[in-house]
């Protein structure tokens, strides 16, 4: 069973090596990853963009996350 009951602060590093902290991010201990919802990113004024088949999340014109 996967435990999803730990909230922590996640550090997101941009391509230029600058970083941003996301508070209250859900941590999946057994997976070793943080689960980040788009709604959560929007609360921190991080904007999401779809381009072709990819999604990009930007803050201050810096790409923080892309998939």
N, CA, C and O atoms as a Maestro MAE file, in Angstrom:
{
 s_m_m2io_version
 :::
 2.0.0
}

f_m_ct {
 s_m_title
 :::
 protein
 m_atom[268] {
  # First column is atom index #
  i_m_mmod_type
  r_m_x_coord
  r_m_y_coord
  r_m_z_coord
  i_m_residue_number
  s_m_chain_name
  s_m_pdb_residue_name
  s_m_pdb_atom_name
  i_m_atomic_number
  :::
  1 25 0.841 -1.177 0.000 1 A "UNK " " N  " 7
  2 3 0.000 0.000 0.000 1 A "UNK " " CA " 6
  3 2 0.886 1.240 0.000 1 A "UNK " " C  " 6
  4 15 1.918 1.277 0.670 1 A "UNK " " O  " 8
  5 25 0.483 2.232 -0.740 2 A "UNK " " N  " 7
  6 3 1.234 3.473 -0.874 2 A "UNK " " CA " 6
  7 2 0.763 4.489 0.150 2 A "UNK " " C  " 6
  8 15 -0.423 4.819 0.200 2 A "UNK " " O  " 8
  9 25 1.679 4.987 0.966 3 A "UNK " " N  " 7
  10 3 1.344 5.979 1.983 3 A "UNK " " CA " 6
  11 2 1.509 7.381 1.410 3 A "UNK " " C  " 6
  12 15 2.581 7.731 0.917 3 A "UNK " " O  " 8
  13 25 0.454 8.181 1.473 4 A "UNK " " N  " 7
  14 3 0.474 9.543 0.935 4 A "UNK " " CA " 6
  15 2 0.036 10.545 1.989 4 A "UNK " " C  " 6
  16 15 -0.794 11.410 1.712 4 A "UNK " " O  " 8
  17 25 0.578 10.441 3.187 5 A "UNK " " N  " 7
  18 3 0.095 11.299 4.256 5 A "UNK " " CA " 6
  19 2 1.155 12.251 4.807 5 A "UNK " " C  " 6
  20 15 0.983 12.792 5.900 5 A "UNK " " O  " 8
  21 25 2.218 12.458 4.093 6 A "UNK " " N  " 7
  22 3 3.267 13.360 4.553 6 A "UNK " " CA " 6
  23 2 3.330 14.591 3.651 6 A "UNK " " C  " 6
  24 15 3.466 14.471 2.433 6 A "UNK " " O  " 8
  25 25 3.231 15.749 4.245 7 A "UNK " " N  " 7
  26 3 3.357 16.991 3.500 7 A "UNK " " CA " 6
  27 2 4.700 17.615 3.834 7 A "UNK " " C  " 6
  28 15 5.066 17.726 5.004 7 A "UNK " " O  " 8
  29 25 5.413 18.013 2.833 8 A "UNK " " N  " 7
  30 3 6.734 18.616 3.006 8 A "UNK " " CA " 6
  31 2 6.891 19.786 2.046 8 A "UNK " " C  " 6
  32 15 5.983 20.102 1.277 8 A "UNK " " O  " 8
  33 25 8.040 20.416 2.100 9 A "UNK " " N  " 7
  34 3 8.384 21.477 1.158 9 A "UNK " " CA " 6
  35 2 9.253 20.867 0.068 9 A "UNK " " C  " 6
  36 15 10.272 20.240 0.359 9 A "UNK " " O  " 8
  37 25 8.855 21.049 -1.181 10 A "UNK " " N  " 7
  38 3 9.610 20.526 -2.321 10 A "UNK " " CA " 6
  39 2 10.407 21.660 -2.949 10 A "UNK " " C  " 6
  40 15 9.917 22.783 -3.064 10 A "UNK " " O  " 8
  41 25 11.624 21.364 -3.351 11 A "UNK " " N  " 7
  42 3 12.472 22.341 -4.033 11 A "UNK " " CA " 6
  43 2 12.434 22.050 -5.528 11 A "UNK " " C  " 6
  44 15 12.777 20.952 -5.968 11 A "UNK " " O  " 8
  45 25 12.013 23.044 -6.299 12 A "UNK " " N  " 7
  46 3 11.963 22.921 -7.754 12 A "UNK " " CA " 6
  47 2 13.100 23.769 -8.310 12 A "UNK " " C  " 6
  48 15 13.210 24.952 -7.987 12 A "UNK " " O  " 8
  49 25 13.943 23.170 -9.145 13 A "UNK " " N  " 7
  50 3 15.098 23.875 -9.709 13 A "UNK " " CA " 6
  51 2 14.843 24.166 -11.182 13 A "UNK " " C  " 6
  52 15 14.513 23.266 -11.956 13 A "UNK " " O  " 8
  53 25 14.999 25.435 -11.562 14 A "UNK " " N  " 7
  54 3 14.800 25.862 -12.947 14 A "UNK " " CA " 6
  55 2 16.027 25.534 -13.789 14 A "UNK " " C  " 6
  56 15 17.072 25.154 -13.261 14 A "UNK " " O  " 8
  57 25 15.888 25.684 -15.109 15 A "UNK " " N  " 7
  58 3 16.999 25.377 -16.022 15 A "UNK " " CA " 6
  59 2 18.239 26.225 -15.753 15 A "UNK " " C  " 6
  60 15 19.358 25.778 -16.007 15 A "UNK " " O  " 8
  61 25 18.056 27.439 -15.244 16 A "UNK " " N  " 7
  62 3 19.201 28.319 -14.972 16 A "UNK " " CA " 6
  63 2 19.775 28.110 -13.565 16 A "UNK " " C  " 6
  64 15 20.578 28.919 -13.100 16 A "UNK " " O  " 8
  65 25 19.373 27.043 -12.896 17 A "UNK " " N  " 7
  66 3 19.818 26.641 -11.557 17 A "UNK " " CA " 6
  67 2 19.199 27.455 -10.426 17 A "UNK " " C  " 6
  68 15 19.523 27.219 -9.262 17 A "UNK " " O  " 8
  69 25 18.321 28.403 -10.733 18 A "UNK " " N  " 7
  70 3 17.602 29.077 -9.655 18 A "UNK " " CA " 6
  71 2 16.560 28.097 -9.123 18 A "UNK " " C  " 6
  72 15 16.192 27.147 -9.815 18 A "UNK " " O  " 8
  73 25 16.086 28.320 -7.909 19 A "UNK " " N  " 7
  74 3 15.155 27.367 -7.314 19 A "UNK " " CA " 6
  75 2 13.957 28.075 -6.703 19 A "UNK " " C  " 6
  76 15 13.978 29.281 -6.461 19 A "UNK " " O  " 8
  77 25 12.914 27.292 -6.461 20 A "UNK " " N  " 7
  78 3 11.670 27.774 -5.897 20 A "UNK " " CA " 6
  79 2 11.165 26.706 -4.939 20 A "UNK " " C  " 6
  80 15 11.208 25.517 -5.257 20 A "UNK " " O  " 8
  81 25 10.688 27.116 -3.770 21 A "UNK " " N  " 7
  82 3 10.180 26.171 -2.784 21 A "UNK " " CA " 6
  83 2 8.656 26.116 -2.834 21 A "UNK " " C  " 6
  84 15 7.984 27.147 -2.797 21 A "UNK " " O  " 8
  85 25 8.121 24.901 -2.918 22 A "UNK " " N  " 7
  86 3 6.675 24.677 -2.891 22 A "UNK " " CA " 6
  87 2 6.312 24.065 -1.543 22 A "UNK " " C  " 6
  88 15 6.663 22.921 -1.256 22 A "UNK " " O  " 8
  89 25 5.611 24.830 -0.723 23 A "UNK " " N  " 7
  90 3 5.234 24.349 0.601 23 A "UNK " " CA " 6
  91 2 4.040 23.418 0.513 23 A "UNK " " C  " 6
  92 15 3.255 23.487 -0.433 23 A "UNK " " O  " 8
  93 25 3.908 22.543 1.508 24 A "UNK " " N  " 7
  94 3 2.768 21.619 1.627 24 A "UNK " " CA " 6
  95 2 2.585 20.742 0.400 24 A "UNK " " C  " 6
  96 15 1.468 20.583 -0.093 24 A "UNK " " O  " 8
  97 25 3.674 20.174 -0.093 25 A "UNK " " N  " 7
  98 3 3.636 19.252 -1.221 25 A "UNK " " CA " 6
  99 2 3.524 17.827 -0.693 25 A "UNK " " C  " 6
  100 15 4.216 17.455 0.255 25 A "UNK " " O  " 8
  101 25 2.664 17.041 -1.300 26 A "UNK " " N  " 7
  102 3 2.441 15.671 -0.851 26 A "UNK " " CA " 6
  103 2 3.632 14.789 -1.231 26 A "UNK " " C  " 6
  104 15 4.049 14.761 -2.389 26 A "UNK " " O  " 8
  105 25 4.166 14.079 -0.258 27 A "UNK " " N  " 7
  106 3 5.331 13.214 -0.467 27 A "UNK " " CA " 6
  107 2 4.903 11.757 -0.440 27 A "UNK " " C  " 6
  108 15 4.280 11.301 0.520 27 A "UNK " " O  " 8
  109 25 5.238 11.030 -1.495 28 A "UNK " " N  " 7
  110 3 4.997 9.584 -1.553 28 A "UNK " " CA " 6
  111 2 6.304 8.899 -1.166 28 A "UNK " " C  " 6
  112 15 7.192 8.719 -2.000 28 A "UNK " " O  " 8
  113 25 6.413 8.525 0.092 29 A "UNK " " N  " 7
  114 3 7.666 7.986 0.620 29 A "UNK " " CA " 6
  115 2 8.169 6.758 -0.133 29 A "UNK " " C  " 6
  116 15 9.356 6.679 -0.449 29 A "UNK " " O  " 8
  117 25 7.291 5.800 -0.426 30 A "UNK " " N  " 7
  118 3 7.723 4.567 -1.099 30 A "UNK " " CA " 6
  119 2 8.172 4.813 -2.531 30 A "UNK " " C  " 6
  120 15 9.002 4.072 -3.057 30 A "UNK " " O  " 8
  121 25 7.627 5.853 -3.169 31 A "UNK " " N  " 7
  122 3 8.043 6.186 -4.532 31 A "UNK " " CA " 6
  123 2 9.268 7.087 -4.540 31 A "UNK " " C  " 6
  124 15 10.005 7.131 -5.526 31 A "UNK " " O  " 8
  125 25 9.488 7.808 -3.439 32 A "UNK " " N  " 7
  126 3 10.624 8.728 -3.365 32 A "UNK " " CA " 6
  127 2 10.418 9.979 -4.209 32 A "UNK " " C  " 6
  128 15 11.382 10.588 -4.671 32 A "UNK " " O  " 8
  129 25 9.152 10.363 -4.410 33 A "UNK " " N  " 7
  130 3 8.857 11.545 -5.225 33 A "UNK " " CA " 6
  131 2 7.832 12.429 -4.524 33 A "UNK " " C  " 6
  132 15 7.151 11.998 -3.594 33 A "UNK " " O  " 8
  133 25 7.738 13.653 -4.979 34 A "UNK " " N  " 7
  134 3 6.696 14.573 -4.535 34 A "UNK " " CA " 6
  135 2 5.601 14.584 -5.588 34 A "UNK " " C  " 6
  136 15 5.882 14.568 -6.787 34 A "UNK " " O  " 8
  137 25 4.362 14.610 -5.142 35 A "UNK " " N  " 7
  138 3 3.224 14.691 -6.048 35 A "UNK " " CA " 6
  139 2 2.740 16.134 -6.060 35 A "UNK " " C  " 6
  140 15 2.317 16.666 -5.033 35 A "UNK " " O  " 8
  141 25 2.804 16.753 -7.213 36 A "UNK " " N  " 7
  142 3 2.448 18.161 -7.336 36 A "UNK " " CA " 6
  143 2 1.244 18.281 -8.262 36 A "UNK " " C  " 6
  144 15 1.281 17.794 -9.392 36 A "UNK " " O  " 8
  145 25 0.188 18.918 -7.797 37 A "UNK " " N  " 7
  146 3 -0.998 19.138 -8.605 37 A "UNK " " CA " 6
  147 2 -0.920 20.489 -9.297 37 A "UNK " " C  " 6
  148 15 -0.385 21.448 -8.740 37 A "UNK " " O  " 8
  149 25 -1.453 20.565 -10.508 38 A "UNK " " N  " 7
  150 3 -1.456 21.832 -11.241 38 A "UNK " " CA " 6
  151 2 -2.189 22.905 -10.444 38 A "UNK " " C  " 6
  152 15 -1.781 24.066 -10.457 38 A "UNK " " O  " 8
  153 25 -3.248 22.541 -9.762 39 A "UNK " " N  " 7
  154 3 -3.995 23.507 -8.949 39 A "UNK " " CA " 6
  155 2 -3.099 24.100 -7.862 39 A "UNK " " C  " 6
  156 15 -3.177 25.291 -7.561 39 A "UNK " " O  " 8
  157 25 -2.257 23.262 -7.283 40 A "UNK " " N  " 7
  158 3 -1.331 23.715 -6.245 40 A "UNK " " CA " 6
  159 2 -0.316 24.707 -6.821 40 A "UNK " " C  " 6
  160 15 0.011 25.703 -6.176 40 A "UNK " " O  " 8
  161 25 0.175 24.440 -8.017 41 A "UNK " " N  " 7
  162 3 1.119 25.347 -8.661 41 A "UNK " " CA " 6
  163 2 0.465 26.693 -8.953 41 A "UNK " " C  " 6
  164 15 1.096 27.737 -8.789 41 A "UNK " " O  " 8
  165 25 -0.775 26.677 -9.378 42 A "UNK " " N  " 7
  166 3 -1.483 27.922 -9.697 42 A "UNK " " CA " 6
  167 2 -1.683 28.799 -8.467 42 A "UNK " " C  " 6
  168 15 -1.716 30.024 -8.585 42 A "UNK " " O  " 8
  169 25 -1.817 28.197 -7.296 43 A "UNK " " N  " 7
  170 3 -1.942 28.978 -6.065 43 A "UNK " " CA " 6
  171 2 -0.698 29.820 -5.821 43 A "UNK " " C  " 6
  172 15 -0.780 30.891 -5.219 43 A "UNK " " O  " 8
  173 25 0.447 29.345 -6.281 44 A "UNK " " N  " 7
  174 3 1.714 30.075 -6.128 44 A "UNK " " CA " 6
  175 2 2.017 30.939 -7.347 44 A "UNK " " C  " 6
  176 15 3.152 31.373 -7.544 44 A "UNK " " O  " 8
  177 25 0.994 31.184 -8.165 45 A "UNK " " N  " 7
  178 3 1.098 32.026 -9.359 45 A "UNK " " CA " 6
  179 2 2.095 31.491 -10.381 45 A "UNK " " C  " 6
  180 15 2.773 32.251 -11.073 45 A "UNK " " O  " 8
  181 25 2.166 30.168 -10.456 46 A "UNK " " N  " 7
  182 3 2.965 29.509 -11.482 46 A "UNK " " CA " 6
  183 2 1.998 29.171 -12.603 46 A "UNK " " C  " 6
  184 15 0.968 28.542 -12.363 46 A "UNK " " O  " 8
  185 25 2.316 29.579 -13.818 47 A "UNK " " N  " 7
  186 3 1.399 29.399 -14.946 47 A "UNK " " CA " 6
  187 2 1.777 28.179 -15.765 47 A "UNK " " C  " 6
  188 15 2.956 27.902 -15.982 47 A "UNK " " O  " 8
  189 25 0.758 27.451 -16.218 48 A "UNK " " N  " 7
  190 3 0.970 26.279 -17.046 48 A "UNK " " CA " 6
  191 2 0.598 26.556 -18.491 48 A "UNK " " C  " 6
  192 15 -0.379 27.253 -18.766 48 A "UNK " " O  " 8
  193 25 1.383 26.006 -19.419 49 A "UNK " " N  " 7
  194 3 1.164 26.183 -20.850 49 A "UNK " " CA " 6
  195 2 1.277 24.838 -21.541 49 A "UNK " " C  " 6
  196 15 2.181 24.056 -21.246 49 A "UNK " " O  " 8
  197 25 0.358 24.567 -22.462 50 A "UNK " " N  " 7
  198 3 0.454 23.382 -23.307 50 A "UNK " " CA " 6
  199 2 1.008 23.807 -24.652 50 A "UNK " " C  " 6
  200 15 0.486 24.723 -25.288 50 A "UNK " " O  " 8
  201 25 2.073 23.135 -25.086 51 A "UNK " " N  " 7
  202 3 2.643 23.368 -26.408 51 A "UNK " " CA " 6
  203 2 2.847 21.992 -27.038 51 A "UNK " " C  " 6
  204 15 3.626 21.181 -26.538 51 A "UNK " " O  " 8
  205 25 2.151 21.740 -28.124 52 A "UNK " " N  " 7
  206 3 2.141 20.447 -28.804 52 A "UNK " " CA " 6
  207 2 1.706 19.371 -27.808 52 A "UNK " " C  " 6
  208 15 0.562 19.392 -27.354 52 A "UNK " " O  " 8
  209 25 2.577 18.443 -27.462 53 A "UNK " " N  " 7
  210 3 2.242 17.365 -26.530 53 A "UNK " " CA " 6
  211 2 2.867 17.564 -25.153 53 A "UNK " " C  " 6
  212 15 2.841 16.650 -24.328 53 A "UNK " " O  " 8
  213 25 3.421 18.726 -24.895 54 A "UNK " " N  " 7
  214 3 4.107 18.975 -23.630 54 A "UNK " " CA " 6
  215 2 3.388 20.029 -22.804 54 A "UNK " " C  " 6
  216 15 2.629 20.843 -23.330 54 A "UNK " " O  " 8
  217 25 3.642 20.001 -21.500 55 A "UNK " " N  " 7
  218 3 3.135 21.044 -20.612 55 A "UNK " " CA " 6
  219 2 4.341 21.684 -19.929 55 A "UNK " " C  " 6
  220 15 5.282 21.004 -19.521 55 A "UNK " " O  " 8
  221 25 4.287 22.987 -19.818 56 A "UNK " " N  " 7
  222 3 5.348 23.758 -19.183 56 A "UNK " " CA " 6
  223 2 4.745 24.574 -18.050 56 A "UNK " " C  " 6
  224 15 3.668 25.149 -18.208 56 A "UNK " " O  " 8
  225 25 5.418 24.631 -16.923 57 A "UNK " " N  " 7
  226 3 5.019 25.491 -15.820 57 A "UNK " " CA " 6
  227 2 6.105 26.536 -15.641 57 A "UNK " " C  " 6
  228 15 7.278 26.206 -15.463 57 A "UNK " " O  " 8
  229 25 5.698 27.819 -15.691 58 A "UNK " " N  " 7
  230 3 6.652 28.923 -15.618 58 A "UNK " " CA " 6
  231 2 6.308 29.875 -14.488 58 A "UNK " " C  " 6
  232 15 5.143 30.062 -14.139 58 A "UNK " " O  " 8
  233 25 7.347 30.471 -13.925 59 A "UNK " " N  " 7
  234 3 7.204 31.566 -12.969 59 A "UNK " " CA " 6
  235 2 8.303 32.558 -13.272 59 A "UNK " " C  " 6
  236 15 9.465 32.178 -13.416 59 A "UNK " " O  " 8
  237 25 7.946 33.824 -13.368 60 A "UNK " " N  " 7
  238 3 8.909 34.886 -13.699 60 A "UNK " " CA " 6
  239 2 9.660 34.572 -14.975 60 A "UNK " " C  " 6
  240 15 10.868 34.798 -15.054 60 A "UNK " " O  " 8
  241 25 8.961 34.050 -15.983 61 A "UNK " " N  " 7
  242 3 9.529 33.683 -17.293 61 A "UNK " " CA " 6
  243 2 10.619 32.621 -17.229 61 A "UNK " " C  " 6
  244 15 11.426 32.516 -18.152 61 A "UNK " " O  " 8
  245 25 10.658 31.833 -16.159 62 A "UNK " " N  " 7
  246 3 11.596 30.726 -16.041 62 A "UNK " " CA " 6
  247 2 10.801 29.431 -16.041 62 A "UNK " " C  " 6
  248 15 9.791 29.321 -15.345 62 A "UNK " " O  " 8
  249 25 11.242 28.462 -16.805 63 A "UNK " " N  " 7
  250 3 10.601 27.152 -16.842 63 A "UNK " " CA " 6
  251 2 11.016 26.391 -15.590 63 A "UNK " " C  " 6
  252 15 12.198 26.125 -15.372 63 A "UNK " " O  " 8
  253 25 10.017 26.043 -14.764 64 A "UNK " " N  " 7
  254 3 10.283 25.262 -13.548 64 A "UNK " " CA " 6
  255 2 10.081 23.775 -13.777 64 A "UNK " " C  " 6
  256 15 10.863 22.946 -13.311 64 A "UNK " " O  " 8
  257 25 9.008 23.447 -14.510 65 A "UNK " " N  " 7
  258 3 8.661 22.050 -14.735 65 A "UNK " " CA " 6
  259 2 8.185 21.893 -16.172 65 A "UNK " " C  " 6
  260 15 7.425 22.725 -16.668 65 A "UNK " " O  " 8
  261 25 8.624 20.834 -16.844 66 A "UNK " " N  " 7
  262 3 8.061 20.491 -18.141 66 A "UNK " " CA " 6
  263 2 7.953 18.992 -18.272 66 A "UNK " " C  " 6
  264 15 8.774 18.239 -17.748 66 A "UNK " " O  " 8
  265 25 6.930 18.575 -18.977 67 A "UNK " " N  " 7
  266 3 6.717 17.132 -19.130 67 A "UNK " " CA " 6
  267 2 6.067 16.880 -20.480 67 A "UNK " " C  " 6
  268 15 5.793 15.732 -20.829 67 A "UNK " " O  " 8
  :::
 }
 m_bond[267] {
  # First column is bond index #
  i_m_from
  i_m_to
  i_m_order
  :::
  1 1 2 1
  2 2 3 1
  3 3 4 2
  4 3 5 1
  5 5 6 1
  6 6 7 1
  7 7 8 2
  8 7 9 1
  9 9 10 1
  10 10 11 1
  11 11 12 2
  12 11 13 1
  13 13 14 1
  14 14 15 1
  15 15 16 2
  16 15 17 1
  17 17 18 1
  18 18 19 1
  19 19 20 2
  20 19 21 1
  21 21 22 1
  22 22 23 1
  23 23 24 2
  24 23 25 1
  25 25 26 1
  26 26 27 1
  27 27 28 2
  28 27 29 1
  29 29 30 1
  30 30 31 1
  31 31 32 2
  32 31 33 1
  33 33 34 1
  34 34 35 1
  35 35 36 2
  36 35 37 1
  37 37 38 1
  38 38 39 1
  39 39 40 2
  40 39 41 1
  41 41 42 1
  42 42 43 1
  43 43 44 2
  44 43 45 1
  45 45 46 1
  46 46 47 1
  47 47 48 2
  48 47 49 1
  49 49 50 1
  50 50 51 1
  51 51 52 2
  52 51 53 1
  53 53 54 1
  54 54 55 1
  55 55 56 2
  56 55 57 1
  57 57 58 1
  58 58 59 1
  59 59 60 2
  60 59 61 1
  61 61 62 1
  62 62 63 1
  63 63 64 2
  64 63 65 1
  65 65 66 1
  66 66 67 1
  67 67 68 2
  68 67 69 1
  69 69 70 1
  70 70 71 1
  71 71 72 2
  72 71 73 1
  73 73 74 1
  74 74 75 1
  75 75 76 2
  76 75 77 1
  77 77 78 1
  78 78 79 1
  79 79 80 2
  80 79 81 1
  81 81 82 1
  82 82 83 1
  83 83 84 2
  84 83 85 1
  85 85 86 1
  86 86 87 1
  87 87 88 2
  88 87 89 1
  89 89 90 1
  90 90 91 1
  91 91 92 2
  92 91 93 1
  93 93 94 1
  94 94 95 1
  95 95 96 2
  96 95 97 1
  97 97 98 1
  98 98 99 1
  99 99 100 2
  100 99 101 1
  101 101 102 1
  102 102 103 1
  103 103 104 2
  104 103 105 1
  105 105 106 1
  106 106 107 1
  107 107 108 2
  108 107 109 1
  109 109 110 1
  110 110 111 1
  111 111 112 2
  112 111 113 1
  113 113 114 1
  114 114 115 1
  115 115 116 2
  116 115 117 1
  117 117 118 1
  118 118 119 1
  119 119 120 2
  120 119 121 1
  121 121 122 1
  122 122 123 1
  123 123 124 2
  124 123 125 1
  125 125 126 1
  126 126 127 1
  127 127 128 2
  128 127 129 1
  129 129 130 1
  130 130 131 1
  131 131 132 2
  132 131 133 1
  133 133 134 1
  134 134 135 1
  135 135 136 2
  136 135 137 1
  137 137 138 1
  138 138 139 1
  139 139 140 2
  140 139 141 1
  141 141 142 1
  142 142 143 1
  143 143 144 2
  144 143 145 1
  145 145 146 1
  146 146 147 1
  147 147 148 2
  148 147 149 1
  149 149 150 1
  150 150 151 1
  151 151 152 2
  152 151 153 1
  153 153 154 1
  154 154 155 1
  155 155 156 2
  156 155 157 1
  157 157 158 1
  158 158 159 1
  159 159 160 2
  160 159 161 1
  161 161 162 1
  162 162 163 1
  163 163 164 2
  164 163 165 1
  165 165 166 1
  166 166 167 1
  167 167 168 2
  168 167 169 1
  169 169 170 1
  170 170 171 1
  171 171 172 2
  172 171 173 1
  173 173 174 1
  174 174 175 1
  175 175 176 2
  176 175 177 1
  177 177 178 1
  178 178 179 1
  179 179 180 2
  180 179 181 1
  181 181 182 1
  182 182 183 1
  183 183 184 2
  184 183 185 1
  185 185 186 1
  186 186 187 1
  187 187 188 2
  188 187 189 1
  189 189 190 1
  190 190 191 1
  191 191 192 2
  192 191 193 1
  193 193 194 1
  194 194 195 1
  195 195 196 2
  196 195 197 1
  197 197 198 1
  198 198 199 1
  199 199 200 2
  200 199 201 1
  201 201 202 1
  202 202 203 1
  203 203 204 2
  204 203 205 1
  205 205 206 1
  206 206 207 1
  207 207 208 2
  208 207 209 1
  209 209 210 1
  210 210 211 1
  211 211 212 2
  212 211 213 1
  213 213 214 1
  214 214 215 1
  215 215 216 2
  216 215 217 1
  217 217 218 1
  218 218 219 1
  219 219 220 2
  220 219 221 1
  221 221 222 1
  222 222 223 1
  223 223 224 2
  224 223 225 1
  225 225 226 1
  226 226 227 1
  227 227 228 2
  228 227 229 1
  229 229 230 1
  230 230 231 1
  231 231 232 2
  232 231 233 1
  233 233 234 1
  234 234 235 1
  235 235 236 2
  236 235 237 1
  237 237 238 1
  238 238 239 1
  239 239 240 2
  240 239 241 1
  241 241 242 1
  242 242 243 1
  243 243 244 2
  244 243 245 1
  245 245 246 1
  246 246 247 1
  247 247 248 2
  248 247 249 1
  249 249 250 1
  250 250 251 1
  251 251 252 2
  252 251 253 1
  253 253 254 1
  254 254 255 1
  255 255 256 2
  256 255 257 1
  257 257 258 1
  258 258 259 1
  259 259 260 2
  260 259 261 1
  261 261 262 1
  262 262 263 1
  263 263 264 2
  264 263 265 1
  265 265 266 1
  266 266 267 1
  267 267 268 2
  :::
 }
}
